[in-house]
Amino acid sequence: IYLQLAVIPELFSMHKLLKLAKYLIVTTGLMLAASTAYAERLESLSEGQKAFNRGDYAKALQLWQQLADNDQPEAQVFVGLAYANGWGVKKNLEEASNWYMRAAENNSPSGQFLLGLHYVTTGVNQYDVRVGIKWLKRAADNGDKQAIRFLKKAKRRNWFSDLKGDNKIDRYKLEREGKKTLKNLSITSRGMPKMPAPKL
């Protein structure tokens, strides 16, 4: 009886070890699959960037569109830029805004920044401008350097002081500055620091 009782903890430990081994195998498999998917995504973004830089906008859009349809925020930003600038597709600011919104909702700082600028530059009323400022602030909170610079400049020049109450927003100055910012825009994708951004 003593011998049998001594074997039980050993078997119990073996069972735990086998369970742990299975868990590690499954986890490792998932991590490899995720890293492979990430590498493939970067490859497609990279191929789109190369096509864009050689002037093949239709090919670039096709590559980015595939990723964007699968909820890849970096690609959604590039598809939005393509629609905003007429790269490989007819210029369509509403469609650009839709893609910026998708990227912004996927927590892309670049998407949030571009969506904010879109509202600020095309807004027809104070509400639109306030929505734009909200997205610009979210982009800045997420570390977008261009959004941070834009908001600092706006604050320094007192274009808006607060989003609450009836404080005035100088939407015309914001609109002009937003358009100037869009003209000098450079967007980079996470994971592709060495790659040149699309040239506007």
N, C-alpha and C positions, 0 to 999 in steps of 0.2 A: 504493500500500500504506500509506504514512504517513497519508494522509487517512482511510482505512478504520479504521486503528487508533485514530485520534483520536476517531472517532465512537463507538467501543465503550464507553468510560467514560461518555460522555454518555447513551447508551442505557441503560446499567446504572443510572445515577442516575435516569433517568426511570422505569425499572421500579420502583426503590425508592420514588420519590415516589408513583407510582400505588398501590403496595401500602400505603404509609402513609396515603394518602387514603382508600382502602377501609376500612382499620382504623379511622380516625377517624370515618368515616360510620357504621360498624357500632356502635362504642362510643357515639357520640352518640345513636344510635337506641335503644340499650339503656338509656342513662341517662334519656332522655326517657320511655321506657316505665316504668322503675322509679319515676321521680318522679310520673308519672301514677297508677300503682298506689298509691303512698304517699298522694297527694292523695285518691284515692277511698277508701282505708282510713280516713283522718282524717275524711272527710266522713261515712262510715257510723258511725264512733265518735261523731262530733259529733251526728248525727241520733239515735243511740241515747241519748246524754246528754240531748238536748232532750226526747225522749219520756219519759225517766225523770223529769226535773225537772218535767214537767207531770203526772206521775202515771200515765202510760201504760206500766206496767211490762211488759206483754205485748209491746208494740211494741218497746220498748227491748231486751228479751231477744231478740226475733226478729232485730233488726239486728245485735246483738252476736254472736249464735249463728252467723250466716253467716260473719263474720270469724273467729270462734274455730275453726270447723270447718276453716278454711284456715290454721290455725297462727299466727294473729295473737295474740301474748302479751297485749297490752293488753285485747283483747276477751275472752280466756280468763279474765283476772282478773275482769272485770265479770260474765261468765257464772257464775263461781264464787261471786261475791258475791250474785248473784240467787238461786242455789240455797241459799246459806247463810242468806239472809234471807227467802226466799219471795216474791221480787219477780217477779210474772208467772208463777210456777211453784210447785208444791208444795215446801215447804222440805225439803231433802235434804242433810244434811251430808256424806254419803259422796260424792255427786255433786259437791258443792262442792269437796271435797278432790281429786277426780279432775281438775277444771278447774284448781285451784291447782297441782297437780303438773305438768300440761301447760305452764302458764305458767312455772313455776319451771324446768322442763327447757329451756324456750326462753329462759332467762336473764333473765326478768323479775324485777327486784328486788322489786316489789310481790307477785308470785306467790310468790316465795321467802319473803317475810315472812309472808304469809297462810298458806302451808303450814306454816311453822314454828309460828305461833300455833295453827293447827288441831291439830297434834300435841301441843303443850304443854297446850292447854285440854281436849282430848278423850282424850288418851292414857290407857291403862289401866295402864301400867307404866313403869318407869324407861327401858326401851328406847325407847318412843314419845317420851318427853320428851327423850332424847338425840338422837333423829332430829330433833325439833322445834328443838332448840338448834343442831344442825348447819345446818338451813335458815335459821334466824335469823342465824347467823354469815355464811352465804353472802350473804344479803340485805344485811347490814351491809357486807361486803366489796365489794358492788356499789353501795354508796352510798345504800341505803334509810335515810332519816333516822329513821324510826320504829323500825326494827330496831336502829339504833345506840343510840337512847335507851333502848329496852327492855333491851338487853344491858348497857348501862352501869348501869342501875338494878339489874338482877339481880346484877351483879358487886359493886356498892357494898353491896348488902344481903346479899351472900354466899349467894345461893340456889343457886349452883353455883360450884365453883372450877376444875374441870377436867372434860374429857370422858373422860379416860383413867382406868384403874384402878377402884377401888371407891369413889371419892369420892361422897359423898351429894349428891343433888340434892333440894332442897326443892320437890318437884313440886306440892304443894298451894298454896304461895305463888306459884309460877310460874303455876299454873292460874288462881288468882284474878286475878293481875296481867294475864295473857293475856286473860281475859274482859273486864276493865276496859278494856284497850287496844282490843279489838275493838269495844266499845261506843262509844269515842270516835274511831274510825278515820276517816281521810280518805284516799282513794286518788285520785291523779291519774294521768293517762295522759301518757306522753311525747308531745310534739308538740301538746299541748292545754293549755298553761299557764294560759290565761285562762278556761278552762271550769271551772265549779264541779264538785267531785267529788260522787259520789252521797252523799246525806245518810242516814246510818244512823239 
